[in-house]
């Protein structure tokens, strides 16, 4: 079974994956810095991730158009 999201929704798929990856990385780093890597570390990271992922997803959806515009202003066209 090969089910794919239509191309017109690629910005939402991008936001989902970007938010998911960044949320897990930042959750792991922030938990390690704030409370150390010890007993319960993974549970604290998972808890932080469940809070961070939804907000990161919404933020990426709203910030993406701004970033696309900034990139077009800074990167030279050939």
FENVEN-V782549 format. One record per residue. RES is the residue in one letter. BURIAL is 1 if it has 9 or more other ideal C-beta (glycine too) atoms within 8 Angstrom, else 0. D_CENTER is the distance of its C-alpha to the mean C-alpha in Angstrom with 1 decimal. Layout:
((RES,BURIAL,D_CENTER) (RES,BURIAL,D_CENTER))
This chain:
((X,0,27.2) (X,0,24.9) (X,0,22.9) (X,0,20.5) (X,0,18.7) (X,0,20.8) (X,0,19.8) (X,0,19.9) (X,0,16.7) (X,0,14.8) (X,0,12.7) (X,1,11.5) (X,1,10.9) (X,1,9.0) (X,1,6.7) (X,1,6.7) (X,0,6.2) (X,1,3.7) (X,1,1.5) (X,1,4.3) (X,0,5.0) (X,1,3.9) (X,1,5.1) (X,1,7.9) (X,0,8.8) (X,1,9.1) (X,1,10.8) (X,1,13.1) (X,0,14.0) (X,1,14.7) (X,1,16.6) (X,1,18.6) (X,0,19.5) (X,0,20.5) (X,0,22.3) (X,0,22.7) (X,0,22.4) (X,0,25.1) (X,0,26.1) (X,0,23.4) (X,1,20.5) (X,0,18.7) (X,0,19.5) (X,1,18.2) (X,1,14.8) (X,0,14.6) (X,0,15.7) (X,1,13.2) (X,1,10.3) (X,0,12.1) (X,0,12.2) (X,1,8.7) (X,1,6.8) (X,0,9.1) (X,0,9.0) (X,1,5.4) (X,1,6.1) (X,0,9.4) (X,1,8.7) (X,1,6.9) (X,1,9.9) (X,0,12.3) (X,0,11.5) (X,1,11.4) (X,0,15.2) (X,0,15.9) (X,0,14.2) (X,0,16.1) (X,0,19.2) (X,0,18.9) (X,0,18.5) (X,0,21.6) (X,0,23.5) (X,0,23.0) (X,0,23.2) (X,0,26.8) (X,0,27.7) (X,0,30.2))
